[in-house]
Amino acid sequence: MAHESFSLSDLAKQLGRDRRELEKLANRGRIPGRKVQGEWQFHSTEITHWLEQEMRSYTISELERVEQTNPPP
């Protein structure tokens, strides 16, 4: 099964976070991703693992924003 890949804009929409904020994190190596032909690409498995670690420091409002952006199926 192939892993889904996200562009920077797609990831920002999925996470409900500002695209520029995520780009800064990626440029600083704080979020797992790689540049392909000059564009950031993020693999879903790596992002899931990163989120599991990152969400431990989220505030209640940040968690609610993620939940609102990605409602359960």
FISE-711662 format. One line per 2 residues: for each residue x, y, z of C-alpha. Coordinates in steps of 0.02 Angstrom, whole numbers. Each point is the difference from the previous one (the first is absolute). Layout:
REM FISE-711662
X Y Z | ...
//
This chain:
REM FISE-711662
0 0 0 | 71 171 -49
16 134 131 | -91 162 -31
106 153 -30 | -47 180 38
56 166 -71 | 34 142 120
-171 78 -36 | -90 -167 20
86 -32 166 | -43 174 64
-183 -29 -44 | -1 -173 80
77 64 161 | -91 166 6
166 92 15 | 76 143 -97
97 -55 -153 | 142 121 40
17 -71 176 | 16 -177 -68
125 57 -132 | 109 77 136
-9 -161 101 | 47 -102 -154
144 116 -45 | 66 -17 178
-15 -189 -2 | -136 0 134
-128 -89 -109 | 40 -152 -107
-4 40 -184 | 108 15 -154
12 115 -147 | -41 -77 -168
36 113 -148 | 0 150 119
-168 -42 82 | -24 -71 174
-76 -175 7 | -57 -85 160
-39 -185 17 | -154 -43 103
89 -132 106 | 138 120 50
-126 139 36 | -105 -117 108
152 -45 103 | 51 184 13
-176 48 55 | -1 -133 135
154 83 72 | -52 180 -36
-176 -12 69 | 65 -33 173
42 185 10 | -161 66 -81
-117 109 101 | -184 -44 15
-45 131 -132 | 129 -69 -122
-68 -176 23 | -178 64 -27
54 88 -160 | 77 -161 -67
-157 -95 48 | -113 127 -88
107 -3 -156 | 1 -191 -6
-168 -64 63 | -17 -189 24
-74 -95 -148
//
